[in-house]
Amino acid sequence: MHGSNSQSHHSPSAPRSSLPVIQVEEVSRKFGRLEVVSGASFTLAKGKIFGLVGSDGAGKTTLLRMIATMINPSSGRIFIQGLDVVKQRSRVKELLGYMPQRFGLYQDLTVTENFDFFMDIYGIHGEERAKRRKYYLGFSNLLPFLKRRAADLSGGMRQKLGLACVLVHEPKVLILDEPTNGVDPVSRQEFWDMLLEMKRQGMTILVSTAYLDEGEKCDRLLLMHQAKILEEASPEEIRAHFPSLEEAMIHRIQQVDEVLANDEF
């Protein structure tokens, strides 16, 4: 489903079709003296799923929050469809759907009331409102639960409702921070079925995950460790010489840790 609510913008210096959807250029972020993201650079093409994987504390959430305009980089630049996320933040936000680890559903409101609240925020009214409610709550398999309070939903159903709310304004780019963490395997599969359908419709998706079976579903992976991007490649390329993606990642991270440990002596 492609709506007309969000408008695409692009830099006048280049045609939009030639621009990467997401462009990250030498981005770093410090909190005090601690560098949480260091010199991250990558581009993401339209209609692809980009997976962000790596060790806990690697800087994945901070990187996603910078791309989602929630915090500014300490240095470097980020562009979404040619727009600078710092200088053109309000225009960038129209293009984005962002789902943090703790997405802000209202627990006392029903499924319908939560969804309607987000449509109010984005000024979606009239026939379009009814159409999107039917489409996105149907797409999420939530139509049988419209009157159920968010607090009474299972973890997997809450995440699917969160995704439906994020999609309500039909963004061009979807940014998700470990959206299936702690969710049962069946609900995880249903959530990913939704993501793959959005990809088929041309949406660009950047998702961090702790589950490497989900990493296998991505077109490209970014492996992060200790604030740095160690590798950007397809899942097949990363695990080419290993029995599994997990073993390939562990090997790569241990290599880096050994080099760092030797440098300290």
C-alpha positions as CSV (number, residue, x, y, z in Angstrom):
1,M,0.0,0.0,0.0
2,H,1.5,3.3,-1.0
3,G,0.0,6.4,0.5
4,S,0.4,10.1,-0.4
5,N,0.8,11.4,3.1
6,S,4.6,11.6,3.2
7,Q,6.4,13.6,0.5
8,S,9.8,12.7,-0.9
9,H,12.4,15.4,-0.9
10,H,15.9,15.4,-2.4
11,S,18.9,17.4,-2.8
12,P,18.7,19.7,-5.9
13,S,22.3,18.8,-6.8
14,A,21.5,15.1,-7.7
15,P,18.5,13.3,-9.0
16,R,16.8,11.3,-6.3
17,S,17.0,8.0,-8.2
18,S,20.8,8.2,-8.1
19,L,21.1,8.8,-4.4
20,P,21.4,6.1,-1.7
21,V,18.4,6.1,0.6
22,I,20.6,6.2,3.6
23,Q,24.2,7.6,3.5
24,V,26.4,7.6,6.6
25,E,29.7,9.4,6.3
26,E,32.4,9.1,8.9
27,V,29.9,9.4,11.8
28,S,31.1,9.3,15.4
29,R,29.3,10.0,18.7
30,K,30.9,10.7,22.0
31,F,29.2,10.9,25.4
32,G,31.8,12.9,27.5
33,R,35.1,11.2,26.8
34,L,33.6,7.9,25.8
35,E,33.3,7.3,22.0
36,V,30.2,5.1,21.5
37,V,30.3,5.1,17.7
38,S,33.6,5.7,15.8
39,G,33.9,6.6,12.1
40,A,30.9,4.7,10.8
41,S,30.4,4.9,7.0
42,F,28.0,3.0,4.8
43,T,25.2,3.4,2.2
44,L,21.8,1.7,1.9
45,A,19.9,1.3,-1.3
46,K,16.2,1.5,-1.8
47,G,14.1,-1.6,-1.1
48,K,16.7,-3.5,0.9
49,I,16.9,-4.8,4.4
50,F,20.1,-3.9,6.2
51,G,20.8,-5.8,9.4
52,L,22.9,-4.4,12.2
53,V,24.5,-7.1,14.3
54,G,27.2,-7.3,16.9
55,S,28.2,-7.5,20.6
56,D,26.2,-5.8,23.4
57,G,27.4,-2.3,23.9
58,A,28.9,-2.1,20.4
59,G,27.1,1.2,19.6
60,K,24.2,-0.2,17.5
61,T,21.4,1.7,19.3
62,T,23.3,5.0,19.3
63,L,24.0,4.6,15.5
64,L,20.3,3.9,14.9
65,R,19.2,6.9,17.0
66,M,21.5,9.2,15.1
67,I,20.0,8.0,11.7
68,A,16.5,8.4,13.2
69,T,17.2,12.1,14.1
70,M,16.9,11.4,17.8
71,I,20.5,12.5,18.7
72,N,23.0,14.4,16.6
73,P,26.4,13.0,15.6
74,S,29.5,14.4,17.3
75,S,31.1,14.4,13.9
76,G,30.3,13.2,10.4
77,R,27.1,13.5,8.4
78,I,24.0,11.4,7.7
79,F,21.7,11.8,4.7
80,I,18.2,10.3,4.1
81,Q,17.3,10.6,0.4
82,G,19.8,13.4,0.1
83,L,18.5,15.3,3.1
84,D,20.9,16.1,6.0
85,V,19.4,14.6,9.2
86,V,20.7,17.5,11.4
87,K,20.1,20.5,9.1
88,Q,16.8,19.2,7.6
89,R,15.5,17.2,10.5
90,S,11.8,18.1,10.1
91,R,11.7,17.0,6.5
92,V,13.7,13.8,7.2
93,K,11.2,12.9,10.0
94,E,8.4,12.8,7.4
95,L,10.3,10.0,5.6
96,L,11.1,7.9,8.6
97,G,9.4,5.3,10.8
98,Y,11.4,4.6,13.9
99,M,10.7,1.9,16.5
100,P,13.0,2.0,19.5
101,Q,13.5,-1.0,21.9
102,R,10.8,0.3,24.2
103,F,8.1,1.6,21.8
104,G,5.6,4.0,23.4
105,L,2.2,2.2,23.2
106,Y,-0.4,3.4,25.7
107,Q,-1.1,0.4,27.9
108,D,-4.6,1.4,29.0
109,L,-5.7,2.1,25.4
110,T,-7.1,-0.6,23.1
111,V,-5.5,-1.7,19.9
112,T,-7.8,0.7,17.9
113,E,-7.3,3.6,20.3
114,N,-3.5,3.3,20.0
115,F,-3.6,3.1,16.2
116,D,-6.0,6.1,16.0
117,F,-3.8,8.1,18.3
118,F,-0.9,7.8,15.8
119,M,-3.2,8.6,12.9
120,D,-4.2,11.8,14.8
121,I,-0.5,12.7,15.2
122,Y,0.1,12.4,11.5
123,G,-3.2,14.1,10.6
124,I,-4.7,11.2,8.8
125,H,-8.5,11.7,8.5
126,G,-11.6,10.7,6.5
127,E,-11.7,7.7,4.2
128,E,-7.9,7.3,4.3
129,R,-8.1,6.8,8.1
130,A,-10.5,3.8,7.7
131,K,-8.5,2.4,4.8
132,R,-5.2,2.4,6.8
133,R,-6.8,1.0,9.9
134,K,-8.2,-1.9,8.0
135,Y,-4.9,-2.4,6.0
136,Y,-2.3,-2.2,8.8
137,L,-4.2,-3.9,11.5
138,G,-5.2,-6.6,9.1
139,F,-1.7,-6.9,7.9
140,S,-0.6,-7.3,11.6
141,N,-3.3,-9.9,12.2
142,L,-4.8,-7.7,14.9
143,L,-8.3,-7.2,13.6
144,P,-9.8,-9.8,16.0
145,F,-8.3,-7.9,18.9
146,L,-9.4,-4.3,18.2
147,K,-11.0,-3.8,21.7
148,R,-8.2,-5.5,23.7
149,R,-6.0,-3.2,25.8
150,A,-2.3,-3.0,24.9
151,A,-1.5,-4.1,28.4
152,D,-3.4,-7.4,27.7
153,L,-1.6,-8.3,24.5
154,S,1.2,-10.8,24.3
155,G,4.7,-9.5,23.7
156,G,4.6,-10.5,20.1
157,M,1.2,-8.8,19.5
158,R,2.4,-5.7,21.2
159,Q,5.4,-5.5,18.8
160,K,3.1,-6.0,15.8
161,L,0.9,-3.2,17.0
162,G,3.9,-1.0,17.5
163,L,5.0,-1.7,13.9
164,A,1.5,-1.0,12.6
165,C,1.6,2.4,14.4
166,V,5.1,3.2,13.0
167,L,3.8,2.4,9.5
168,V,0.6,4.5,9.8
169,H,2.1,7.5,7.9
170,E,3.7,5.1,5.3
171,P,7.3,6.1,5.7
172,K,10.0,5.5,3.0
173,V,12.5,4.3,5.5
174,L,11.9,2.0,8.5
175,I,14.4,1.9,11.4
176,L,13.9,-0.8,14.1
177,D,16.0,-1.4,17.2
178,E,15.9,-5.1,18.2
179,P,12.1,-5.2,17.6
180,T,11.8,-9.0,18.3
181,N,13.9,-9.2,21.4
182,G,12.3,-11.5,23.9
183,V,9.4,-12.4,21.5
184,D,8.4,-16.0,21.0
185,P,9.6,-17.7,17.8
186,V,6.2,-17.8,16.0
187,S,5.6,-14.1,16.6
188,R,9.2,-13.4,15.5
189,Q,8.5,-15.2,12.2
190,E,5.2,-13.2,11.8
191,F,7.0,-9.9,12.4
192,W,9.6,-10.8,9.8
193,D,6.9,-11.8,7.3
194,M,5.6,-8.2,7.7
195,L,9.1,-6.7,7.2
196,L,9.6,-8.8,4.0
197,E,6.3,-7.7,2.7
198,M,7.2,-4.0,3.3
199,K,10.5,-4.7,1.5
200,R,8.6,-6.1,-1.5
201,Q,6.6,-2.9,-1.6
202,G,9.8,-0.9,-1.9
203,M,10.5,0.2,1.7
204,T,14.1,0.5,2.9
205,I,14.6,-1.2,6.3
206,L,17.5,-0.9,8.8
207,V,17.1,-3.3,11.7
208,S,19.3,-4.3,14.6
209,T,18.8,-7.8,15.9
210,A,20.3,-10.2,18.4
211,Y,19.1,-13.2,16.5
212,L,21.3,-14.4,13.7
213,D,18.6,-16.4,12.0
214,E,17.1,-12.9,11.4
215,G,20.4,-11.7,10.1
216,E,20.2,-14.4,7.4
217,K,17.0,-12.7,6.2
218,C,18.8,-9.4,5.5
219,D,20.3,-8.4,2.2
220,R,23.3,-6.8,3.8
221,L,24.8,-7.0,7.3
222,L,26.8,-4.5,9.3
223,L,28.9,-6.1,12.0
224,M,29.7,-3.7,14.9
225,H,32.0,-4.2,17.8
226,Q,33.5,-1.7,20.3
227,A,32.0,1.3,18.5
228,K,33.4,0.4,15.1
229,I,31.9,-1.2,12.0
230,L,34.1,-4.3,11.4
231,E,32.5,-5.5,8.2
232,E,29.7,-4.8,5.7
233,A,28.7,-7.7,3.5
234,S,25.9,-10.1,2.7
235,P,25.2,-12.9,5.2
236,E,26.6,-15.4,2.6
237,E,29.9,-13.4,2.3
238,I,30.4,-13.1,6.1
239,R,29.9,-16.8,6.7
240,A,31.6,-18.0,3.5
241,H,34.4,-20.0,5.3
242,F,32.5,-21.0,8.4
243,P,29.7,-23.5,9.3
244,S,27.4,-20.7,10.5
245,L,27.0,-16.9,10.6
246,E,27.4,-17.0,14.4
247,E,30.8,-18.7,14.2
248,A,31.9,-16.3,11.5
249,M,30.9,-13.3,13.7
250,I,32.5,-14.7,16.9
251,H,35.8,-15.4,15.0
252,R,35.8,-11.8,13.6
253,I,35.1,-10.2,17.0
254,Q,37.8,-12.4,18.7
255,Q,40.3,-11.4,16.1
256,V,39.7,-7.7,16.8
257,D,39.9,-8.3,20.6
258,E,43.2,-10.1,20.3
259,V,44.7,-7.2,18.3
260,L,43.4,-4.7,20.8
261,A,44.8,-6.8,23.7
262,N,48.2,-7.0,22.0
263,D,48.2,-3.3,21.4
264,E,47.8,-2.6,25.1
265,F,51.1,-4.4,25.9
